[in-house]
Amino acid sequence: MRKKIADKKEVQAFLTAVLRNEEADVKDRLKVAEYLVKLAGEDVETPKDMQIQIRVVE
């Protein structure tokens, strides 16, 4: 029988894959980064006026 609930390592692996997926939307990758920090037991506060600079490499 297949497990229905992912354990912490499976969740971390999934989130890490999304974080490293350069084709994923940047907003999604940032949100995933927040989840990973929370899973590690850290507190995350994101300022509302935070600016992010993205450099496109071709």
C-alpha distance matrix in Angstrom:
0.0 3.8 6.6 9.1 12.1 13.8 15.7 19.4 19.5 17.2 19.4 22.5 21.6 21.1 24.3 26.2 25.3 26.8 29.7 30.6 30.3 34.0 33.4 31.8 34.3 36.1 35.6 31.8 32.1 34.3 32.0 29.2 31.7 32.3 28.7 28.5 31.6 30.4 27.2 29.6 31.4 34.4 36.3 36.9 39.9 40.7 44.3 45.0 47.7 45.7 46.6 44.5 46.2 44.2 45.7 44.9 45.2 45.8
3.8 0.0 3.8 6.4 9.3 10.5 12.8 16.5 16.4 13.8 15.9 19.0 18.1 17.4 20.6 22.5 21.7 23.0 26.0 26.9 26.6 30.3 29.7 28.1 30.6 32.4 31.8 28.0 28.3 30.6 28.4 25.5 28.0 28.8 25.2 25.0 28.3 27.2 24.0 26.5 28.5 31.4 33.2 33.6 36.5 37.2 40.8 41.4 44.1 42.1 42.9 40.8 42.4 40.5 42.0 41.2 41.6 42.3
6.6 3.8 0.0 3.8 5.7 7.2 9.4 13.1 13.7 11.3 13.1 16.4 16.0 15.5 18.4 20.5 20.2 21.4 24.1 25.4 25.5 29.2 28.9 27.0 29.2 30.6 29.9 26.1 26.3 28.3 25.9 23.0 25.4 25.9 22.2 22.0 25.1 23.8 20.7 23.2 25.0 27.9 29.7 30.3 33.3 34.2 37.9 38.6 41.4 39.4 40.5 38.5 40.4 38.7 40.5 40.0 40.5 41.6
9.1 6.4 3.8 0.0 3.8 6.6 9.7 13.1 14.4 11.8 12.5 16.1 16.2 15.0 17.4 20.1 19.9 20.4 23.2 24.9 24.7 28.3 27.8 25.5 27.3 28.9 27.7 24.1 24.8 26.6 23.8 21.3 24.1 24.2 20.5 21.0 24.1 22.4 19.7 22.7 24.1 26.9 28.2 28.6 31.4 32.2 35.7 36.2 39.1 37.4 38.5 36.8 38.9 37.3 39.3 38.9 39.8 40.9
12.1 9.3 5.7 3.8 0.0 3.8 6.5 9.7 11.5 9.5 9.6 13.3 14.1 13.1 15.1 17.8 18.3 18.8 21.1 23.2 23.4 27.0 26.9 24.3 26.0 27.1 25.8 22.2 22.7 24.1 21.3 18.8 21.2 21.1 17.4 17.8 20.6 18.9 16.0 19.1 20.4 23.2 24.6 25.2 28.1 29.1 32.7 33.5 36.4 34.6 36.0 34.4 36.6 35.3 37.4 37.3 38.3 39.7
13.8 10.5 7.2 6.6 3.8 0.0 3.8 6.7 7.9 5.7 6.2 9.7 10.4 9.9 12.0 14.4 15.0 15.9 18.0 19.9 20.5 24.1 24.4 22.0 23.9 24.7 23.8 20.2 20.1 21.6 19.2 16.3 18.4 18.8 15.1 14.9 17.9 16.7 13.6 16.3 18.2 20.9 22.7 23.2 26.3 27.2 30.9 31.9 34.6 32.6 33.7 31.9 33.9 32.5 34.5 34.5 35.3 36.8
15.7 12.8 9.4 9.7 6.5 3.8 0.0 3.8 5.6 5.4 6.4 8.7 10.1 10.9 12.5 14.3 15.7 17.0 18.4 20.3 21.5 25.1 25.9 23.6 25.4 25.7 24.9 21.5 20.9 22.0 19.8 16.7 18.1 18.3 14.7 13.9 16.5 15.2 11.7 13.9 15.8 18.9 21.0 22.1 25.4 26.8 30.6 32.0 34.6 32.4 33.8 32.0 34.1 32.9 34.9 35.1 35.8 37.6
19.4 16.5 13.1 13.1 9.7 6.7 3.8 0.0 3.8 5.5 5.1 6.1 8.6 9.9 10.5 12.1 14.2 15.5 16.2 18.2 20.0 23.4 24.6 22.2 23.8 23.6 22.8 19.7 18.7 19.4 17.4 14.3 15.1 15.3 11.8 10.5 12.9 11.9 8.2 10.2 12.3 15.2 17.7 18.7 22.3 23.7 27.5 29.2 31.7 29.4 30.8 29.1 31.2 30.3 32.3 32.9 33.6 35.7
19.5 16.4 13.7 14.4 11.5 7.9 5.6 3.8 0.0 3.8 5.4 5.0 6.1 8.6 9.9 10.3 12.2 14.3 15.0 16.3 18.3 21.8 23.2 21.3 23.4 23.3 23.1 19.9 18.3 19.5 18.2 14.7 15.2 16.3 13.2 11.0 13.7 13.8 10.1 11.2 14.1 16.7 19.5 20.3 23.9 25.0 28.8 30.6 32.8 30.1 31.1 29.0 30.7 29.5 31.1 31.4 31.8 33.7
17.2 13.8 11.3 11.8 9.5 5.7 5.4 5.5 3.8 0.0 3.8 5.4 5.1 6.2 8.6 9.8 10.6 12.5 14.2 15.5 16.6 20.3 21.2 19.3 21.6 22.1 21.9 18.4 17.3 19.1 17.6 14.0 15.5 16.7 13.5 12.0 15.3 15.2 11.9 13.8 16.6 19.0 21.3 21.6 24.9 25.6 29.4 30.7 33.0 30.4 31.2 28.9 30.6 29.0 30.6 30.6 31.0 32.6
19.4 15.9 13.1 12.5 9.6 6.2 6.4 5.1 5.4 3.8 0.0 3.8 5.4 5.1 6.1 8.5 9.9 10.8 12.2 14.3 15.4 19.0 19.8 17.4 19.2 19.4 18.8 15.4 14.6 16.0 14.1 10.7 12.5 13.3 9.9 9.1 12.5 12.1 9.2 11.8 14.4 16.4 18.3 18.3 21.5 22.2 25.9 27.1 29.5 27.1 28.1 26.1 28.0 26.7 28.6 28.9 29.7 31.5
22.5 19.0 16.4 16.1 13.3 9.7 8.7 6.1 5.0 5.4 3.8 0.0 3.8 5.5 5.1 5.9 8.5 9.9 10.3 12.1 14.1 17.4 19.0 16.8 18.6 18.3 18.1 15.0 13.3 14.5 13.3 9.7 10.4 11.8 9.0 6.8 10.2 10.8 7.9 9.5 12.7 14.4 16.7 16.7 20.1 20.7 24.5 26.1 28.1 25.4 26.3 24.1 25.8 24.6 26.4 26.8 27.5 29.6
21.6 18.1 16.0 16.2 14.1 10.4 10.1 8.6 6.1 5.1 5.4 3.8 0.0 3.8 5.5 5.1 6.2 8.8 9.8 10.6 12.3 15.9 17.3 15.7 18.2 18.3 18.8 15.6 13.7 15.7 15.1 11.3 12.2 14.4 12.0 9.8 13.3 14.4 11.7 12.9 16.3 17.8 20.2 19.9 23.0 23.3 26.9 28.4 30.1 27.2 27.6 25.0 26.3 24.6 25.9 25.9 26.1 27.8
21.1 17.4 15.5 15.0 13.1 9.9 10.9 9.9 8.6 6.2 5.1 5.5 3.8 0.0 3.8 5.4 5.2 6.4 8.7 10.1 10.7 14.4 15.1 13.2 15.6 16.3 16.5 12.9 11.8 14.2 13.2 9.6 11.6 13.7 11.2 10.2 13.9 14.7 12.5 14.6 17.6 18.8 20.6 19.8 22.6 22.5 26.0 27.0 28.8 26.2 26.5 24.0 25.4 23.5 25.1 24.8 25.4 27.0
24.3 20.6 18.4 17.4 15.1 12.0 12.5 10.5 9.9 8.6 6.1 5.1 5.5 3.8 0.0 3.8 5.4 5.1 6.1 8.7 9.9 13.1 14.3 11.8 13.6 13.6 13.5 10.2 8.7 10.7 9.7 5.9 7.8 10.0 7.9 7.0 10.7 11.8 10.3 12.3 15.2 15.9 17.4 16.2 18.9 18.7 22.3 23.3 25.2 22.5 22.9 20.5 22.2 20.7 22.6 22.8 23.8 25.7
26.2 22.5 20.5 20.1 17.8 14.4 14.3 12.1 10.3 9.8 8.5 5.9 5.1 5.4 3.8 0.0 3.8 5.4 4.9 6.2 8.5 11.7 13.7 12.0 14.2 13.7 14.6 11.8 9.2 11.2 11.4 7.8 8.1 11.2 9.9 7.8 11.0 13.1 11.6 12.6 15.9 16.3 18.2 17.1 19.9 19.6 23.0 24.4 25.8 22.7 22.8 20.0 21.2 19.5 20.9 21.1 21.6 23.6
25.3 21.7 20.2 19.9 18.3 15.0 15.7 14.2 12.2 10.6 9.9 8.5 6.2 5.2 5.4 3.8 0.0 3.8 5.4 5.3 6.1 9.8 11.2 10.1 13.0 13.5 14.8 11.8 9.6 12.6 13.0 9.6 10.8 14.0 12.8 11.3 14.7 16.5 15.0 16.3 19.6 20.0 21.7 20.3 22.9 22.1 25.4 26.3 27.6 24.6 24.2 21.2 22.0 19.7 20.7 20.2 20.5 22.0
26.8 23.0 21.4 20.4 18.8 15.9 17.0 15.5 14.3 12.5 10.8 9.9 8.8 6.4 5.1 5.4 3.8 0.0 3.8 5.5 5.1 8.4 9.2 7.0 9.5 10.2 11.2 8.1 6.4 9.8 10.0 7.2 9.2 12.2 11.3 10.8 14.1 15.8 15.0 16.7 19.6 19.6 20.7 18.8 20.9 19.7 22.8 23.4 24.7 21.9 21.5 18.7 19.7 17.5 19.1 18.6 19.6 21.2
29.7 26.0 24.1 23.2 21.1 18.0 18.4 16.2 15.0 14.2 12.2 10.3 9.8 8.7 6.1 4.9 5.4 3.8 0.0 3.8 5.6 7.8 9.9 8.0 9.7 8.9 10.2 8.0 4.8 7.5 8.8 6.1 6.6 10.2 10.3 9.3 11.9 14.3 14.1 15.1 18.0 17.4 18.5 16.4 18.5 17.2 20.3 21.2 22.2 19.2 18.7 15.8 16.8 14.9 16.5 16.7 17.7 19.9
30.6 26.9 25.4 24.9 23.2 19.9 20.3 18.2 16.3 15.5 14.3 12.1 10.6 10.1 8.7 6.2 5.3 5.5 3.8 0.0 3.8 5.9 8.8 8.5 11.0 10.4 12.8 10.9 7.8 10.6 12.5 10.0 9.9 13.7 13.9 12.3 14.8 17.5 17.0 17.5 20.7 20.2 21.6 19.7 21.7 20.3 23.2 24.2 24.7 21.5 20.5 17.2 17.4 14.9 15.7 15.3 15.6 17.4
30.3 26.6 25.5 24.7 23.4 20.5 21.5 20.0 18.3 16.6 15.4 14.1 12.3 10.7 9.9 8.5 6.1 5.1 5.6 3.8 0.0 3.8 5.4 5.5 8.8 9.6 12.1 10.1 8.0 11.5 13.1 11.0 12.0 15.5 15.6 14.7 17.5 19.8 19.3 20.4 23.5 23.0 24.1 21.8 23.5 21.8 24.5 24.9 25.5 22.5 21.3 17.9 18.0 15.1 15.8 14.7 15.1 16.3
34.0 30.3 29.2 28.3 27.0 24.1 25.1 23.4 21.8 20.3 19.0 17.4 15.9 14.4 13.1 11.7 9.8 8.4 7.8 5.9 3.8 0.0 3.8 5.5 7.9 8.2 11.6 10.7 8.6 11.7 14.1 12.9 13.4 16.9 17.7 17.0 19.3 21.8 21.9 22.7 25.6 24.7 25.4 22.8 24.0 21.8 24.0 24.2 24.3 21.2 19.4 15.9 15.4 12.1 12.4 11.0 11.5 12.8
33.4 29.7 28.9 27.8 26.9 24.4 25.9 24.6 23.2 21.2 19.8 19.0 17.3 15.1 14.3 13.7 11.2 9.2 9.9 8.8 5.4 3.8 0.0 3.8 6.6 8.6 11.6 10.5 9.8 13.1 14.9 14.0 15.4 18.5 19.0 18.9 21.5 23.5 23.6 24.9 27.7 26.9 27.4 24.6 25.6 23.3 25.3 25.0 25.2 22.6 20.8 17.5 17.1 13.8 14.3 12.3 13.2 13.7
31.8 28.1 27.0 25.5 24.3 22.0 23.6 22.2 21.3 19.3 17.4 16.8 15.7 13.2 11.8 12.0 10.1 7.0 8.0 8.5 5.5 5.5 3.8 0.0 3.8 6.3 8.5 6.8 6.8 10.2 11.4 10.8 12.7 15.4 15.8 16.2 18.8 20.5 20.8 22.5 25.0 24.2 24.4 21.6 22.6 20.4 22.6 22.2 22.9 20.4 19.1 16.2 16.6 13.8 15.3 14.1 15.7 16.8
34.3 30.6 29.2 27.3 26.0 23.9 25.4 23.8 23.4 21.6 19.2 18.6 18.2 15.6 13.6 14.2 13.0 9.5 9.7 11.0 8.8 7.9 6.6 3.8 0.0 3.8 5.5 5.3 6.4 8.8 10.1 10.8 12.6 14.6 15.6 16.7 18.8 20.3 21.2 23.0 25.0 23.8 23.5 20.3 20.7 18.1 19.9 19.1 19.7 17.6 16.2 13.7 14.4 12.0 14.2 13.5 15.9 17.3
36.1 32.4 30.6 28.9 27.1 24.7 25.7 23.6 23.3 22.1 19.4 18.3 18.3 16.3 13.6 13.7 13.5 10.2 8.9 10.4 9.6 8.2 8.6 6.3 3.8 0.0 3.8 5.4 5.0 6.1 8.6 9.8 10.4 12.5 14.3 15.2 16.7 18.6 19.9 21.2 23.1 21.4 21.0 17.7 17.9 15.1 16.8 16.4 16.7 14.2 12.8 10.1 11.1 9.1 11.8 12.1 14.8 16.9
35.6 31.8 29.9 27.7 25.8 23.8 24.9 22.8 23.1 21.9 18.8 18.1 18.8 16.5 13.5 14.6 14.8 11.2 10.2 12.8 12.1 11.6 11.6 8.5 5.5 3.8 0.0 3.8 5.5 5.2 6.3 8.7 9.9 10.8 12.6 14.4 15.6 16.9 18.6 20.3 21.7 20.0 19.1 15.7 15.6 12.8 14.6 13.8 14.8 12.8 12.3 10.5 12.6 11.7 14.9 15.5 18.4 20.7
31.8 28.0 26.1 24.1 22.2 20.2 21.5 19.7 19.9 18.4 15.4 15.0 15.6 12.9 10.2 11.8 11.8 8.1 8.0 10.9 10.1 10.7 10.5 6.8 5.3 5.4 3.8 0.0 3.8 5.4 5.1 6.2 8.6 10.0 10.6 12.4 14.4 15.4 16.5 18.6 20.3 19.2 18.8 15.8 16.6 14.4 16.9 16.5 18.0 15.9 15.8 13.7 15.7 14.3 17.1 17.3 19.7 21.7
32.1 28.3 26.3 24.8 22.7 20.1 20.9 18.7 18.3 17.3 14.6 13.3 13.7 11.8 8.7 9.2 9.6 6.4 4.8 7.8 8.0 8.6 9.8 6.8 6.4 5.0 5.5 3.8 0.0 3.8 5.5 5.1 6.2 8.8 9.9 10.5 12.5 14.3 15.2 16.7 18.8 17.7 17.7 14.9 16.1 14.2 16.9 17.3 18.3 15.6 15.2 12.6 14.2 12.7 15.1 15.6 17.6 19.9
34.3 30.6 28.3 26.6 24.1 21.6 22.0 19.4 19.5 19.1 16.0 14.5 15.7 14.2 10.7 11.2 12.6 9.8 7.5 10.6 11.5 11.7 13.1 10.2 8.8 6.1 5.2 5.4 3.8 0.0 3.8 5.4 5.0 6.4 8.8 9.9 10.8 12.6 14.4 15.5 17.1 15.4 14.9 11.7 12.5 10.4 13.2 13.8 14.9 12.2 12.3 10.3 12.7 12.1 15.2 16.5 18.9 21.6
32.0 28.4 25.9 23.8 21.3 19.2 19.8 17.4 18.2 17.6 14.1 13.3 15.1 13.2 9.7 11.4 13.0 10.0 8.8 12.5 13.1 14.1 14.9 11.4 10.1 8.6 6.3 5.1 5.5 3.8 0.0 3.8 5.3 5.1 6.4 8.8 10.0 10.7 12.5 14.5 15.7 14.4 13.7 10.8 11.8 10.4 13.5 13.9 15.9 13.8 14.7 13.3 16.1 15.7 18.9 20.0 22.4 24.9
29.2 25.5 23.0 21.3 18.8 16.3 16.7 14.3 14.7 14.0 10.7 9.7 11.3 9.6 5.9 7.8 9.6 7.2 6.1 10.0 11.0 12.9 14.0 10.8 10.8 9.8 8.7 6.2 5.1 5.4 3.8 0.0 3.8 5.3 5.0 6.2 8.7 9.8 10.4 12.5 14.4 13.8 14.1 11.9 13.9 13.1 16.5 17.4 19.3 16.8 17.5 15.6 17.9 17.0 19.6 20.5 22.3 24.7
31.7 28.0 25.4 24.1 21.2 18.4 18.1 15.1 15.2 15.5 12.5 10.4 12.2 11.6 7.8 8.1 10.8 9.2 6.6 9.9 12.0 13.4 15.4 12.7 12.6 10.4 9.9 8.6 6.2 5.0 5.3 3.8 0.0 3.8 5.4 5.1 6.3 8.7 9.9 10.8 12.8 11.5 12.1 9.9 12.1 11.5 14.9 16.5 18.0 15.1 15.9 13.9 16.2 15.7 18.3 19.7 21.4 24.2
32.3 28.8 25.9 24.2 21.1 18.8 18.3 15.3 16.3 16.7 13.3 11.8 14.4 13.7 10.0 11.2 14.0 12.2 10.2 13.7 15.5 16.9 18.5 15.4 14.6 12.5 10.8 10.0 8.8 6.4 5.1 5.3 3.8 0.0 3.8 5.4 5.2 6.2 8.7 10.0 10.9 9.3 9.0 6.6 9.0 9.0 12.7 14.4 16.5 14.1 15.8 14.7 17.6 17.8 20.8 22.5 24.5 27.4
28.7 25.2 22.2 20.5 17.4 15.1 14.7 11.8 13.2 13.5 9.9 9.0 12.0 11.2 7.9 9.9 12.8 11.3 10.3 13.9 15.6 17.7 19.0 15.8 15.6 14.3 12.6 10.6 9.9 8.8 6.4 5.0 5.4 3.8 0.0 3.8 5.4 5.0 6.1 8.6 9.9 9.7 10.1 8.9 11.7 12.3 16.1 17.5 20.0 17.8 19.4 18.2 20.9 20.7 23.5 24.8 26.6 29.2
28.5 25.0 22.0 21.0 17.8 14.9 13.9 10.5 11.0 12.0 9.1 6.8 9.8 10.2 7.0 7.8 11.3 10.8 9.3 12.3 14.7 17.0 18.9 16.2 16.7 15.2 14.4 12.4 10.5 9.9 8.8 6.2 5.1 5.4 3.8 0.0 3.8 5.4 5.0 6.3 8.8 9.0 10.6 10.1 13.4 14.1 17.9 19.8 21.8 19.2 20.5 18.8 21.1 20.7 23.1 24.4 25.7 28.4
31.6 28.3 25.1 24.1 20.6 17.9 16.5 12.9 13.7 15.3 12.5 10.2 13.3 13.9 10.7 11.0 14.7 14.1 11.9 14.8 17.5 19.3 21.5 18.8 18.8 16.7 15.6 14.4 12.5 10.8 10.0 8.7 6.3 5.2 5.4 3.8 0.0 3.8 5.4 5.1 6.6 5.5 7.3 7.1 10.7 12.1 15.7 18.2 20.2 17.6 19.3 18.1 20.7 20.9 23.4 25.3 26.7 29.7
30.4 27.2 23.8 22.4 18.9 16.7 15.2 11.9 13.8 15.2 12.1 10.8 14.4 14.7 11.8 13.1 16.5 15.8 14.3 17.5 19.8 21.8 23.5 20.5 20.3 18.6 16.9 15.4 14.3 12.6 10.7 9.8 8.7 6.2 5.0 5.4 3.8 0.0 3.8 5.3 5.1 5.1 6.2 6.9 10.5 12.5 16.2 18.5 21.0 19.0 21.2 20.4 23.3 23.7 26.4 28.2 29.9 32.8
27.2 24.0 20.7 19.7 16.0 13.6 11.7 8.2 10.1 11.9 9.2 7.9 11.7 12.5 10.3 11.6 15.0 15.0 14.1 17.0 19.3 21.9 23.6 20.8 21.2 19.9 18.6 16.5 15.2 14.4 12.5 10.4 9.9 8.7 6.1 5.0 5.4 3.8 0.0 3.8 5.3 7.4 9.5 10.7 14.3 16.2 19.9 22.0 24.5 22.3 24.1 23.0 25.6 25.5 27.9 29.4 30.7 33.4
29.6 26.5 23.2 22.7 19.1 16.3 13.9 10.2 11.2 13.8 11.8 9.5 12.9 14.6 12.3 12.6 16.3 16.7 15.1 17.5 20.4 22.7 24.9 22.5 23.0 21.2 20.3 18.6 16.7 15.5 14.5 12.5 10.8 10.0 8.6 6.3 5.1 5.3 3.8 0.0 3.8 5.7 9.0 10.7 14.5 16.6 20.2 22.8 25.0 22.5 24.3 23.1 25.5 25.6 27.8 29.5 30.5 33.4
31.4 28.5 25.0 24.1 20.4 18.2 15.8 12.3 14.1 16.6 14.4 12.7 16.3 17.6 15.2 15.9 19.6 19.6 18.0 20.7 23.5 25.6 27.7 25.0 25.0 23.1 21.7 20.3 18.8 17.1 15.7 14.4 12.8 10.9 9.9 8.8 6.6 5.1 5.3 3.8 0.0 3.8 6.7 9.5 13.1 15.9 19.3 22.1 24.5 22.4 24.7 24.0 26.8 27.4 29.9 31.8 33.2 36.2
34.4 31.4 27.9 26.9 23.2 20.9 18.9 15.2 16.7 19.0 16.4 14.4 17.8 18.8 15.9 16.3 20.0 19.6 17.4 20.2 23.0 24.7 26.9 24.2 23.8 21.4 20.0 19.2 17.7 15.4 14.4 13.8 11.5 9.3 9.7 9.0 5.5 5.1 7.4 5.7 3.8 0.0 3.8 6.5 10.0 12.8 16.0 19.0 21.2 19.1 21.5 21.1 23.9 24.8 27.4 29.7 31.2 34.5
36.3 33.2 29.7 28.2 24.6 22.7 21.0 17.7 19.5 21.3 18.3 16.7 20.2 20.6 17.4 18.2 21.7 20.7 18.5 21.6 24.1 25.4 27.4 24.4 23.5 21.0 19.1 18.8 17.7 14.9 13.7 14.1 12.1 9.0 10.1 10.6 7.3 6.2 9.5 9.0 6.7 3.8 0.0 3.8 6.7 10.1 13.1 16.0 18.4 16.8 19.7 19.8 23.0 24.3 27.3 29.7 31.7 34.9
36.9 33.6 30.3 28.6 25.2 23.2 22.1 18.7 20.3 21.6 18.3 16.7 19.9 19.8 16.2 17.1 20.3 18.8 16.4 19.7 21.8 22.8 24.6 21.6 20.3 17.7 15.7 15.8 14.9 11.7 10.8 11.9 9.9 6.6 8.9 10.1 7.1 6.9 10.7 10.7 9.5 6.5 3.8 0.0 3.8 6.5 9.8 12.6 15.0 13.2 16.0 16.3 19.6 21.0 24.1 26.5 28.7 32.0
39.9 36.5 33.3 31.4 28.1 26.3 25.4 22.3 23.9 24.9 21.5 20.1 23.0 22.6 18.9 19.9 22.9 20.9 18.5 21.7 23.5 24.0 25.6 22.6 20.7 17.9 15.6 16.6 16.1 12.5 11.8 13.9 12.1 9.0 11.7 13.4 10.7 10.5 14.3 14.5 13.1 10.0 6.7 3.8 0.0 3.8 6.4 9.3 11.8 10.6 13.9 15.0 18.5 20.4 23.8 26.5 29.0 32.3
40.7 37.2 34.2 32.2 29.1 27.2 26.8 23.7 25.0 25.6 22.2 20.7 23.3 22.5 18.7 19.6 22.1 19.7 17.2 20.3 21.8 21.8 23.3 20.4 18.1 15.1 12.8 14.4 14.2 10.4 10.4 13.1 11.5 9.0 12.3 14.1 12.1 12.5 16.2 16.6 15.9 12.8 10.1 6.5 3.8 0.0 3.8 6.3 8.6 7.2 10.4 11.6 15.3 17.3 20.8 23.4 26.2 29.5
44.3 40.8 37.9 35.7 32.7 30.9 30.6 27.5 28.8 29.4 25.9 24.5 26.9 26.0 22.3 23.0 25.4 22.8 20.3 23.2 24.5 24.0 25.3 22.6 19.9 16.8 14.6 16.9 16.9 13.2 13.5 16.5 14.9 12.7 16.1 17.9 15.7 16.2 19.9 20.2 19.3 16.0 13.1 9.8 6.4 3.8 0.0 3.8 5.4 5.3 9.0 11.4 15.0 17.6 21.1 24.0 27.0 30.3
45.0 41.4 38.6 36.2 33.5 31.9 32.0 29.2 30.6 30.7 27.1 26.1 28.4 27.0 23.3 24.4 26.3 23.4 21.2 24.2 24.9 24.2 25.0 22.2 19.1 16.4 13.8 16.5 17.3 13.8 13.9 17.4 16.5 14.4 17.5 19.8 18.2 18.5 22.0 22.8 22.1 19.0 16.0 12.6 9.3 6.3 3.8 0.0 3.8 5.6 8.9 11.6 15.2 17.7 21.3 23.9 27.2 30.3
47.7 44.1 41.4 39.1 36.4 34.6 34.6 31.7 32.8 33.0 29.5 28.1 30.1 28.8 25.2 25.8 27.6 24.7 22.2 24.7 25.5 24.3 25.2 22.9 19.7 16.7 14.8 18.0 18.3 14.9 15.9 19.3 18.0 16.5 20.0 21.8 20.2 21.0 24.5 25.0 24.5 21.2 18.4 15.0 11.8 8.6 5.4 3.8 0.0 3.8 6.4 9.8 13.0 16.0 19.4 22.3 25.6 28.7
45.7 42.1 39.4 37.4 34.6 32.6 32.4 29.4 30.1 30.4 27.1 25.4 27.2 26.2 22.5 22.7 24.6 21.9 19.2 21.5 22.5 21.2 22.6 20.4 17.6 14.2 12.8 15.9 15.6 12.2 13.8 16.8 15.1 14.1 17.8 19.2 17.6 19.0 22.3 22.5 22.4 19.1 16.8 13.2 10.6 7.2 5.3 5.6 3.8 0.0 3.8 6.7 10.1 13.0 16.5 19.5 22.6 25.9
46.6 42.9 40.5 38.5 36.0 33.7 33.8 30.8 31.1 31.2 28.1 26.3 27.6 26.5 22.9 22.8 24.2 21.5 18.7 20.5 21.3 19.4 20.8 19.1 16.2 12.8 12.3 15.8 15.2 12.3 14.7 17.5 15.9 15.8 19.4 20.5 19.3 21.2 24.1 24.3 24.7 21.5 19.7 16.0 13.9 10.4 9.0 8.9 6.4 3.8 0.0 3.8 6.6 9.8 13.1 16.2 19.4 22.6
44.5 40.8 38.5 36.8 34.4 31.9 32.0 29.1 29.0 28.9 26.1 24.1 25.0 24.0 20.5 20.0 21.2 18.7 15.8 17.2 17.9 15.9 17.5 16.2 13.7 10.1 10.5 13.7 12.6 10.3 13.3 15.6 13.9 14.7 18.2 18.8 18.1 20.4 23.0 23.1 24.0 21.1 19.8 16.3 15.0 11.6 11.4 11.6 9.8 6.7 3.8 0.0 3.8 6.4 9.8 12.8 15.9 19.2
46.2 42.4 40.4 38.9 36.6 33.9 34.1 31.2 30.7 30.6 28.0 25.8 26.3 25.4 22.2 21.2 22.0 19.7 16.8 17.4 18.0 15.4 17.1 16.6 14.4 11.1 12.6 15.7 14.2 12.7 16.1 17.9 16.2 17.6 20.9 21.1 20.7 23.3 25.6 25.5 26.8 23.9 23.0 19.6 18.5 15.3 15.0 15.2 13.0 10.1 6.6 3.8 0.0 3.8 6.6 9.9 12.9 16.2
44.2 40.5 38.7 37.3 35.3 32.5 32.9 30.3 29.5 29.0 26.7 24.6 24.6 23.5 20.7 19.5 19.7 17.5 14.9 14.9 15.1 12.1 13.8 13.8 12.0 9.1 11.7 14.3 12.7 12.1 15.7 17.0 15.7 17.8 20.7 20.7 20.9 23.7 25.5 25.6 27.4 24.8 24.3 21.0 20.4 17.3 17.6 17.7 16.0 13.0 9.8 6.4 3.8 0.0 3.8 6.5 9.6 12.9
45.7 42.0 40.5 39.3 37.4 34.5 34.9 32.3 31.1 30.6 28.6 26.4 25.9 25.1 22.6 20.9 20.7 19.1 16.5 15.7 15.8 12.4 14.3 15.3 14.2 11.8 14.9 17.1 15.1 15.2 18.9 19.6 18.3 20.8 23.5 23.1 23.4 26.4 27.9 27.8 29.9 27.4 27.3 24.1 23.8 20.8 21.1 21.3 19.4 16.5 13.1 9.8 6.6 3.8 0.0 3.8 6.4 9.8
44.9 41.2 40.0 38.9 37.3 34.5 35.1 32.9 31.4 30.6 28.9 26.8 25.9 24.8 22.8 21.1 20.2 18.6 16.7 15.3 14.7 11.0 12.3 14.1 13.5 12.1 15.5 17.3 15.6 16.5 20.0 20.5 19.7 22.5 24.8 24.4 25.3 28.2 29.4 29.5 31.8 29.7 29.7 26.5 26.5 23.4 24.0 23.9 22.3 19.5 16.2 12.8 9.9 6.5 3.8 0.0 3.8 6.5
45.2 41.6 40.5 39.8 38.3 35.3 35.8 33.6 31.8 31.0 29.7 27.5 26.1 25.4 23.8 21.6 20.5 19.6 17.7 15.6 15.1 11.5 13.2 15.7 15.9 14.8 18.4 19.7 17.6 18.9 22.4 22.3 21.4 24.5 26.6 25.7 26.7 29.9 30.7 30.5 33.2 31.2 31.7 28.7 29.0 26.2 27.0 27.2 25.6 22.6 19.4 15.9 12.9 9.6 6.4 3.8 0.0 3.8
45.8 42.3 41.6 40.9 39.7 36.8 37.6 35.7 33.7 32.6 31.5 29.6 27.8 27.0 25.7 23.6 22.0 21.2 19.9 17.4 16.3 12.8 13.7 16.8 17.3 16.9 20.7 21.7 19.9 21.6 24.9 24.7 24.2 27.4 29.2 28.4 29.7 32.8 33.4 33.4 36.2 34.5 34.9 32.0 32.3 29.5 30.3 30.3 28.7 25.9 22.6 19.2 16.2 12.9 9.8 6.5 3.8 0.0
